[in-house]
Amino acid sequence: MRSGILTRSFLAVSLLAATCLTAHAEAPVSDNVKQAETASQFLTTPQKVVSDGAVTIRGQHIPYQAVTGTLIVHAQGWDDSDTGPSDSKAEKKNPDAVASIFYVAYFKKGAHPENRPITFVYNGGPGSSSVWMHMGAFGPHRIVTADDSHTAAAPYKLIDNNDSPLDATDLVFIDAPGTGFGRLVGKDKEKAFYGTDPDAAAFTDFIAQFLTRFGRYNSPKYLFGESYGTTRSAIVANQLASEKGIDLNGVMLLSQILDYDNSIDNVKSNPSVDQPYVLALPSFAATAWYHHKLPAQPKDLKSFLSEVEHFALTDYTSALQDGTTISDEKLEQTAQKLHQYTGLPVEYLKKADLRVSGGEFAKTLLGNDGMDTGRLDSRFSGPAIDPLAQTPDYDPQFAAMQSAYVSAFNDYARNTLHYGTNPAFNDGYEEYKVSAHSIGKWAFVHKQPGAGRPAKGAPNVLPDLASAMKQNPSLKIMLNQGYYDLGTPFFEGIYEMQHLPIPHKLASNIEIHQYESGHMVYAHAPALTELHDNVVNFINKTHG
């Protein structure tokens, strides 16, 4: 890794914090209150550390400037004109909570902003940091992990990322509110940011603010979101256009879910809705193919999946729609066909009424071997904690990689980016929070464009992306998916793209790519190389 620190710049609050550190050893315990005030001041003031580095991508030497820091974003509804002490009503009206949002940006040296694309990158969760995309996919340096098995414990290997799209675009990795080195501050802080619409508003404001502070309004602009990040991207793309007057050149989606009614995870709680079973079937088939659990193993995966997709939309859909009126003959025929495509026992399929959730499939496919398959990447498998459970107790893929990613970023952030050791925090230690653990607190409430009021329940942001495309007919969309993703099955993404409420002619603005990998497509090295090439080609043909 050819990266060395040449410059470091902190804002004035950091100098104040350094003064506090100098006196810390002799300070009495009573100074803890002052220390807390210093930390609060630090968290509510933008921070910035600048460093220099270089990476070689596809034989091209790329020197870059890395900017690591935070920007302060107010809660939804905040008005910067209502901040004066003379207006007590305005003070009460303005939300008190703020989010210190952590980011790492990479700018290619010598590039002109008006000709240099900039891409905002984030993961999902909701409530996840961007460590996965940063250290596994697009950052100038990436962690090396095992392809489809558990990565051995430290020491881990960080290498120059030959597949970073930094050769085509500047990159800004954004950690969701409450994650990374960012924090939430103020009254009702979690309520202010942990929800579908508050989260999207925070990202929208962050991006608009970033463009201003770094002089990038005239740059070609892109979003790249993974998983729940695709849900967020649909809303943010529309809000940037409709509320901020910012048109994007492109939106890149990885492992898409835009309509949560299509999710195969909690489908059992939504009886009468059979579509998730239809859309998940090709991913079940791909998984069974990978693990050689099919009664007759096809040679070619893609041809096999085309056959499965056709069955899913025709005979399988028909059988599910029959419900309790299905004939014994049709039930038997459908179960036999499902057995051929999934490897699951016929009697099990009939007992399940032809309806198997993602968790049930992950538990059953390798159940006779005492193994569960991964949810995010079903190429992975691990020993079942409870062999008699209906669904797995953990995700073997996530367990296989989490430590490597977290360890690598903590080391990289502190020793290369020189962030995370600010003296405002007592002994200088700041925790990098991979997750906000906000799922249980998340408000799945979304107001679609043109709707009179927000709707509670499973969000559907297809209208948001459609609105962005209608407002900006030149906006291009790229969908990337892994065949072995049981969390957001690839056929679900295709279906959603085909059902966007847009004019037929705008459908040509969408391109779709599949990879022989899982949810985190980049976890498979050949797929990462393909992803890089597709992203770079997409960017190059959608600007200038």
matplotlib code that plots the C-alpha trace (Angstrom):
import matplotlib.pyplot as plt

x = [0.0, 1.6, -0.1, 1.5, 0.2, 1.4, -1.2, -3.6, -6.1, -8.5, -11.1, -10.8, -12.7, -10.0, -7.4, -9.6, -9.9, -6.1, -5.7, -8.1, -5.9, -2.8, -4.3, -6.2, -3.6, -3.7, -7.5, -9.6, -12.6, -14.9, -13.7, -15.6, -18.5, -16.1, -14.8, -18.4, -19.0, -15.9, -17.0, -20.5, -18.8, -16.7, -19.7, -21.7, -18.9, -17.8, -14.4, -11.9, -8.6, -6.7, -4.2, -2.5, -2.3, -1.9, -3.2, -2.6, -5.8, -5.6, -2.0, -2.9, -1.2, -3.7, -2.6, -5.4, -6.3, -8.4, -10.6, -12.0, -14.4, -18.0, -20.7, -23.6, -27.1, -30.2, -33.4, -36.1, -38.1, -35.3, -35.3, -32.0, -33.9, -35.6, -32.5, -32.6, -33.0, -35.6, -38.2, -39.1, -41.8, -39.3, -36.8, -39.5, -40.6, -37.1, -36.0, -33.2, -31.5, -28.5, -26.5, -22.8, -22.4, -19.0, -17.6, -14.4, -13.9, -11.3, -10.4, -8.1, -5.4, -5.1, -8.7, -11.1, -14.3, -16.5, -15.1, -14.6, -17.6, -18.4, -20.2, -21.8, -21.6, -23.3, -24.6, -28.0, -29.1, -31.0, -28.5, -25.3, -22.0, -20.3, -17.5, -18.6, -18.5, -15.5, -13.2, -14.6, -15.6, -14.7, -12.1, -8.6, -7.5, -9.5, -9.5, -8.8, -11.3, -12.0, -14.3, -17.1, -15.9, -15.0, -12.0, -9.3, -8.7, -6.1, -3.7, -5.8, -4.4, -5.2, -4.2, -4.3, -7.7, -7.3, -11.1, -11.8, -13.7, -11.5, -10.1, -13.4, -15.0, -14.2, -15.8, -17.6, -18.4, -21.2, -21.9, -25.6, -26.6, -25.6, -22.8, -19.1, -17.4, -20.6, -23.1, -26.6, -27.0, -30.0, -33.5, -35.4, -32.3, -33.2, -36.7, -35.3, -33.1, -34.2, -36.9, -37.4, -38.1, -35.8, -32.9, -33.4, -33.8, -30.4, -28.7, -30.2, -29.0, -25.6, -25.1, -26.3, -24.0, -21.0, -21.4, -21.4, -18.5, -16.2, -17.3, -18.7, -22.1, -21.0, -19.6, -21.4, -23.1, -24.0, -25.5, -24.4, -26.5, -26.5, -29.4, -31.5, -29.3, -31.3, -34.5, -32.7, -31.4, -34.8, -36.1, -32.8, -32.7, -36.2, -35.6, -32.4, -34.3, -37.6, -36.3, -32.7, -32.7, -30.0, -30.2, -28.2, -26.5, -27.1, -28.3, -26.5, -28.3, -26.7, -28.9, -32.1, -35.3, -37.7, -41.0, -40.8, -44.0, -41.7, -39.4, -39.1, -37.9, -41.2, -43.6, -45.3, -46.8, -48.4, -50.8, -52.5, -49.4, -47.7, -45.4, -42.3, -42.3, -42.4, -39.6, -37.3, -37.6, -34.7, -32.4, -33.4, -32.6, -29.2, -28.3, -29.3, -27.3, -24.2, -24.4, -25.1, -28.4, -30.5, -31.8, -30.4, -27.5, -27.7, -24.4, -25.2, -26.5, -27.9, -29.9, -31.2, -32.3, -34.2, -36.2, -36.9, -38.0, -40.5, -41.9, -42.1, -44.2, -46.5, -47.3, -45.9, -47.9, -51.0, -50.7, -50.2, -53.1, -55.4, -54.9, -56.9, -58.8, -55.8, -56.4, -54.4, -53.0, -51.9, -50.4, -48.4, -47.2, -46.1, -44.3, -42.5, -41.3, -40.2, -38.2, -36.5, -35.6, -34.8, -33.7, -36.2, -38.1, -41.5, -43.3, -41.7, -42.9, -46.4, -46.4, -45.3, -48.2, -45.7, -44.6, -41.1, -39.6, -36.0, -35.1, -36.8, -34.9, -31.6, -32.3, -33.6, -31.3, -28.3, -30.2, -29.4, -25.7, -26.3, -25.6, -27.3, -26.7, -26.0, -28.8, -26.8, -24.6, -26.0, -22.6, -21.6, -22.7, -22.0, -22.9, -26.5, -26.7, -30.1, -30.7, -34.4, -35.1, -37.3, -34.8, -31.1, -29.9, -27.1, -25.9, -22.8, -21.7, -21.9, -20.1, -17.4, -16.4, -17.4, -14.3, -12.0, -13.9, -14.2, -10.6, -9.2, -11.2, -10.3, -6.6, -6.9, -8.8, -6.5, -3.1, -3.6, -6.5, -5.5, -9.0, -10.7, -8.3, -9.5, -8.7, -12.2, -13.0, -11.2, -8.3, -8.7, -10.5, -13.6, -15.5, -16.2, -19.8, -20.5, -24.2, -26.6, -28.6, -31.7, -33.9, -36.2, -36.5, -36.9, -40.0, -41.0, -43.2, -42.9, -44.7, -44.7, -44.5, -47.9, -49.4, -51.5, -50.1, -47.3, -48.1, -47.0, -45.8, -43.6, -42.3, -42.6, -40.3, -41.0, -43.0, -40.0, -37.5, -40.1, -40.7, -36.9, -36.8, -39.8, -38.4, -35.1, -35.6, -31.9, -31.4, -29.9, -30.3, -28.1, -29.1, -26.5, -27.5, -26.0, -27.6, -26.9, -28.6, -31.5, -31.9, -32.9, -33.3, -32.2, -35.5, -37.2, -35.1, -35.8, -39.5, -39.4, -37.6, -40.2, -42.9, -41.7, -44.6, -42.8, -43.5, -42.4, -39.7, -37.9, -37.4, -34.4, -32.7, -32.3, -29.6, -29.4, -26.4, -26.2, -23.1, -22.2, -22.0, -24.4, -25.8, -22.3, -21.4, -17.8, -17.1, -16.4, -13.2, -14.2, -17.6, -15.8, -13.8, -17.0, -18.7, -15.8, -16.0, -19.8, -19.7, -16.9, -18.6, -21.9, -20.3, -18.3, -21.3, -23.6, -21.6, -20.1]
y = [0.0, 3.2, 5.6, 8.2, 11.1, 14.5, 16.8, 16.8, 19.5, 19.7, 22.3, 24.7, 22.4, 19.8, 22.3, 22.9, 19.2, 18.8, 21.4, 19.4, 16.3, 18.1, 18.9, 15.5, 13.8, 16.4, 17.2, 16.2, 14.0, 17.0, 18.0, 15.1, 17.5, 19.8, 16.8, 15.8, 19.3, 19.1, 15.8, 17.2, 20.2, 17.9, 15.8, 18.9, 20.5, 19.3, 17.5, 16.9, 15.1, 15.2, 12.6, 11.5, 8.1, 6.3, 3.1, 1.3, 0.2, -1.8, -0.6, 3.1, 4.9, 7.1, 9.5, 10.7, 12.8, 11.2, 13.4, 11.8, 13.5, 14.4, 16.7, 17.8, 17.1, 18.4, 16.4, 16.5, 19.7, 21.9, 25.5, 27.4, 30.7, 29.8, 29.7, 33.1, 33.4, 36.1, 33.8, 31.3, 29.7, 29.0, 27.5, 25.0, 24.3, 23.4, 19.8, 19.6, 16.5, 16.5, 13.7, 13.8, 11.8, 10.1, 9.9, 9.0, 10.7, 10.0, 12.6, 11.9, 14.5, 16.7, 16.2, 19.0, 18.9, 19.6, 16.7, 14.3, 12.2, 11.8, 8.8, 8.6, 5.1, 3.5, 0.2, -0.6, -2.3, -0.1, 1.4, 0.0, 1.7, 1.6, -0.6, -3.4, -1.4, 0.5, -2.4, -5.1, -3.4, 0.1, 1.6, 2.0, -0.8, -3.9, -6.8, -10.3, -12.9, -16.5, -17.0, -19.2, -20.3, -18.7, -16.4, -17.4, -15.1, -12.2, -11.2, -10.1, -8.9, -5.5, -5.1, -2.4, -2.7, -3.3, -3.2, 0.2, 2.5, 5.3, 5.2, 6.6, 8.5, 10.1, 8.2, 9.3, 6.5, 7.6, 5.9, 6.0, 8.2, 6.6, 4.5, 4.7, 7.6, 9.6, 10.0, 11.3, 14.2, 15.9, 15.3, 12.4, 11.8, 8.2, 9.1, 11.9, 9.7, 6.0, 5.7, 5.4, 9.1, 10.7, 8.6, 9.5, 13.2, 13.0, 11.5, 14.0, 16.9, 15.4, 15.0, 18.6, 19.9, 17.9, 19.2, 22.7, 22.3, 20.6, 22.6, 19.6, 20.9, 20.9, 17.4, 14.4, 12.8, 9.2, 7.2, 3.7, 1.9, -1.7, -3.6, -1.2, 1.4, 0.8, 1.7, 4.8, 5.7, 5.7, 8.3, 10.3, 10.5, 11.9, 14.3, 15.6, 16.5, 17.7, 19.4, 20.4, 21.0, 18.4, 16.1, 12.9, 11.3, 7.8, 5.6, 2.3, -0.4, -3.5, -6.3, -4.3, -4.2, -1.4, -3.1, -4.9, -6.8, -8.9, -9.9, -13.7, -13.2, -12.5, -13.8, -16.1, -13.1, -11.9, -14.8, -14.4, -12.6, -15.3, -13.2, -13.5, -17.3, -16.9, -14.3, -16.3, -19.6, -18.9, -18.1, -21.3, -23.2, -21.5, -22.4, -26.0, -26.1, -24.7, -27.3, -30.1, -30.9, -31.2, -34.7, -34.0, -31.5, -29.2, -28.2, -24.5, -22.3, -19.5, -21.8, -23.7, -20.4, -19.3, -22.5, -22.0, -18.4, -19.5, -22.1, -19.6, -17.1, -19.8, -23.1, -22.2, -18.9, -20.7, -23.4, -20.7, -18.7, -21.8, -21.6, -24.2, -25.1, -26.7, -30.2, -33.2, -33.8, -30.3, -30.2, -33.4, -32.2, -28.8, -30.4, -32.8, -29.9, -27.9, -30.9, -31.0, -27.3, -26.9, -30.4, -30.1, -33.3, -33.7, -34.4, -31.4, -29.2, -30.6, -30.1, -26.5, -26.0, -25.3, -22.2, -22.1, -19.0, -18.0, -19.0, -22.4, -23.1, -22.1, -24.4, -27.4, -27.7, -29.0, -30.0, -33.7, -32.7, -30.6, -27.4, -24.1, -22.1, -18.4, -15.9, -13.1, -15.5, -19.1, -20.4, -20.2, -22.8, -23.4, -25.8, -25.5, -24.2, -25.8, -28.6, -28.7, -25.0, -23.8, -21.2, -20.6, -18.9, -17.0, -16.2, -18.3, -15.7, -12.8, -14.7, -15.7, -12.2, -9.7, -9.9, -9.3, -6.2, -4.7, -5.3, -4.1, -0.8, 0.0, -0.5, 1.4, 4.3, 4.9, 4.2, 5.3, 7.8, 9.0, 9.3, 7.9, 9.0, 12.5, 13.7, 15.1, 11.5, 11.1, 8.8, 9.5, 6.3, 6.6, 3.4, 2.7, 1.5, -1.0, -1.0, 1.4, -1.7, 0.3, -2.3, -2.6, 1.2, 1.8, 3.6, 2.0, 4.9, 6.4, 9.2, 8.4, 11.3, 12.9, 11.0, 12.9, 11.2, 8.8, 5.0, 2.7, -0.8, -2.4, 0.5, 0.6, 3.2, 2.2, 5.5, 7.5, 6.1, 6.4, 10.1, 10.8, 9.2, 11.2, 14.5, 13.7, 11.6, 11.3, 9.6, 6.1, 3.2, 0.2, -2.9, -5.4, -8.7, -12.0, -15.3, -16.7, -13.9, -15.2, -11.8, -9.8, -12.5, -11.4, -12.2, -9.9, -7.0, -7.8, -7.9, -4.6, -2.9, -4.3, -2.8, 0.7, 3.1, 4.8, 5.3, 2.4, 4.5, 5.2, 1.4, 1.7, 3.8, 0.6, -2.0, -5.1, -7.3, -10.6, -12.2, -15.7, -14.4, -13.4, -10.2, -8.8, -9.5, -8.3, -11.1, -13.3, -11.9, -12.6, -11.0, -7.9, -7.6, -7.8, -5.2, -2.8, -3.1, -2.6, 0.4, 2.1, 1.5, 2.8, 6.0, 6.6, 6.4, 8.5, 11.8, 14.2]
z = [0.0, -1.2, 1.2, 3.5, 5.4, 4.0, 5.5, 8.4, 9.0, 11.9, 12.5, 15.4, 17.8, 17.4, 18.7, 21.6, 22.2, 22.0, 24.7, 26.9, 26.3, 27.5, 30.8, 31.1, 33.3, 36.0, 35.7, 38.7, 38.4, 38.5, 35.1, 33.6, 32.9, 30.9, 29.0, 28.1, 26.8, 24.7, 23.2, 22.5, 20.8, 18.7, 17.6, 16.5, 14.6, 11.1, 11.2, 8.4, 8.2, 4.9, 3.7, 0.5, -1.1, -4.4, -6.0, -9.3, -11.1, -14.3, -14.8, -14.2, -11.4, -9.6, -6.9, -4.7, -1.8, 1.0, 3.1, 6.2, 8.5, 9.4, 8.3, 10.5, 9.3, 11.1, 11.6, 9.0, 9.3, 10.6, 9.2, 9.3, 9.4, 12.7, 14.9, 16.6, 20.4, 19.9, 18.5, 21.3, 19.1, 16.3, 18.8, 20.0, 16.4, 15.2, 15.9, 18.4, 17.2, 14.8, 13.1, 12.8, 9.6, 9.0, 5.5, 3.6, 0.3, -2.4, -5.0, -7.9, -8.0, -11.0, -12.1, -13.0, -11.1, -14.1, -15.9, -13.0, -11.9, -8.2, -6.8, -3.3, -2.0, 1.0, 2.4, 3.8, 7.0, 7.6, 10.0, 8.5, 8.0, 4.6, 5.8, 3.4, 0.2, 1.3, 2.3, 0.1, -3.2, -4.2, -1.8, -3.1, -0.8, 0.0, 2.4, 1.2, 2.3, 1.6, -1.4, -0.1, 3.4, 6.7, 6.6, 9.1, 12.0, 12.0, 10.6, 7.7, 4.3, 2.9, -0.8, -3.4, -5.1, -8.8, -9.1, -7.4, -9.8, -8.7, -12.2, -13.4, -10.5, -7.2, -4.4, -1.2, 1.3, 3.6, 6.9, 7.9, 10.9, 14.2, 12.6, 11.8, 13.8, 13.4, 16.3, 17.0, 19.4, 20.9, 22.1, 20.4, 18.3, 17.3, 16.4, 14.3, 12.1, 12.4, 9.8, 6.1, 5.4, 8.0, 6.9, 3.2, 4.2, 6.1, 3.1, 0.7, 2.9, 3.3, -0.4, -1.1, 1.6, 0.4, -3.1, -1.8, 0.7, -1.9, -5.0, -6.9, -8.0, -11.6, -11.5, -13.1, -10.0, -9.2, -6.3, -5.5, -2.8, -1.7, -0.2, 1.9, 0.3, -2.9, -1.1, 0.1, -3.3, -4.9, -2.4, -2.4, -6.2, -6.2, -3.4, -4.8, -8.0, -6.5, -3.3, -4.1, -7.8, -8.3, -11.3, -11.2, -14.1, -12.8, -10.0, -9.5, -7.4, -5.9, -4.5, -4.9, -2.8, -3.6, -2.7, 0.7, -0.1, -2.4, 0.5, 1.0, 4.6, 6.4, 3.8, 6.2, 8.0, 4.8, 3.7, 0.3, -1.1, -3.1, -5.3, -3.0, -3.5, -7.2, -7.3, -4.9, -6.7, -9.2, -6.3, -4.5, -7.8, -8.2, -4.6, -5.0, -8.3, -6.5, -3.8, -6.2, -4.5, -7.6, -8.7, -12.2, -12.2, -15.3, -16.8, -17.6, -14.7, -16.9, -19.1, -16.1, -14.4, -17.6, -17.4, -13.7, -14.3, -16.9, -14.6, -11.8, -13.8, -15.3, -13.7, -10.2, -10.1, -11.3, -8.5, -5.8, -7.0, -6.7, -2.9, -1.1, -4.2, -5.9, -7.0, -5.6, -9.1, -9.6, -6.1, -6.8, -10.2, -8.8, -5.9, -8.2, -10.4, -7.4, -6.2, -9.6, -9.3, -5.6, -4.3, -1.4, -0.7, -2.4, 0.9, 2.6, -0.3, -0.1, 3.7, 3.2, 0.8, -2.0, -0.1, 1.4, 2.9, 2.5, 6.0, 5.7, 2.5, 4.0, 6.9, 4.9, 1.8, 3.7, 6.8, 6.5, 6.7, 9.8, 7.9, 7.2, 4.0, 4.0, 3.6, 2.0, 0.0, -0.2, -1.5, 2.1, 4.7, 8.4, 11.2, 12.4, 15.9, 16.4, 13.8, 14.8, 14.3, 11.4, 10.2, 10.8, 14.0, 12.1, 8.7, 7.8, 5.1, 7.5, 10.2, 7.8, 6.8, 9.6, 11.6, 8.6, 7.4, 10.9, 11.8, 8.5, 8.6, 12.2, 11.4, 8.1, 9.6, 12.5, 10.9, 7.3, 7.4, 10.9, 12.2, 15.3, 18.0, 18.8, 22.3, 22.8, 23.9, 27.2, 26.3, 22.6, 21.6, 19.4, 18.6, 14.9, 15.0, 12.2, 12.9, 14.7, 15.8, 14.8, 13.1, 16.2, 16.4, 12.7, 11.5, 8.3, 7.3, 3.8, 2.0, -1.7, -4.2, -4.6, -1.7, 0.8, 3.8, 4.8, 4.7, 7.5, 6.9, 4.2, 2.1, -1.7, -3.3, -6.9, -7.3, -6.0, -8.5, -11.2, -10.3, -10.5, -13.9, -15.1, -13.8, -15.4, -18.6, -19.1, -15.7, -16.2, -13.8, -13.4, -11.4, -10.2, -8.6, -7.4, -8.2, -4.7, -2.8, -0.6, 1.1, -2.1, -4.8, -8.2, -10.0, -7.5, -8.8, -12.4, -11.6, -9.9, -12.7, -15.2, -13.0, -12.5, -13.2, -16.0, -19.8, -21.9, -23.6, -20.3, -19.8, -22.1, -19.5, -17.3, -17.6, -15.5, -14.7, -12.8, -11.2, -9.9, -6.4, -3.5, -1.9, -1.5, -5.1, -4.5, -2.1, -5.1, -6.8, -10.4, -9.8, -8.4, -11.5, -13.6, -11.3, -11.8, -15.5, -15.6, -13.3, -15.2, -18.5, -17.1, -15.8, -19.0, -21.2, -19.0, -18.7, -21.1]

ax = plt.figure().add_subplot(projection="3d")
ax.plot(x, y, z, "-o")
ax.set_aspect("equal")
plt.show()
